Amino acid sequence: QVQLVESGGGLVQPGGSLRLSCAASVDIVGAMGWFRQAPGKQRELVATITRGGTTKYADSVKGRFPVSRDNAKNTVYLQMNNLKPEDTAVYYCNAKRYFASGDYWGQGTQVTVSS
């Protein structure tokens, strides 16, 4: 029943890197992306990528967090570089349904950036 499974979160020091992965257990999905929610804050868009590879980023992560995908595996990645304490949040994977309206959501993975 779980459509999106995330992995790769954890604890890292400032300046470090993490790579998040999210695999969809369905035949095909549309655009995929990542959202995050820090304690006491609203959920915000981090990055999105279409099936054709068009990307969009939040200004706060542009240049640091390249997003990529493998359409054959229905998997999206977020390479998180030069992590900052303000990047600490629960990161949620998102994917658009291909043949219907609506979204799939991952379970969330905790990313903590602290010394």
Secondary structure, 3 states (H helix, E strand, C coil): CCCEEEECCEEECCCCCEEEEEEECCCCEEEEEEEEECCCCCCEEEEEECCCCCEEECCCCCCCCCEEEECCCCEEEEEECCCCHHHCEEEEEEEEECCCCCEEECCCEEEEECC
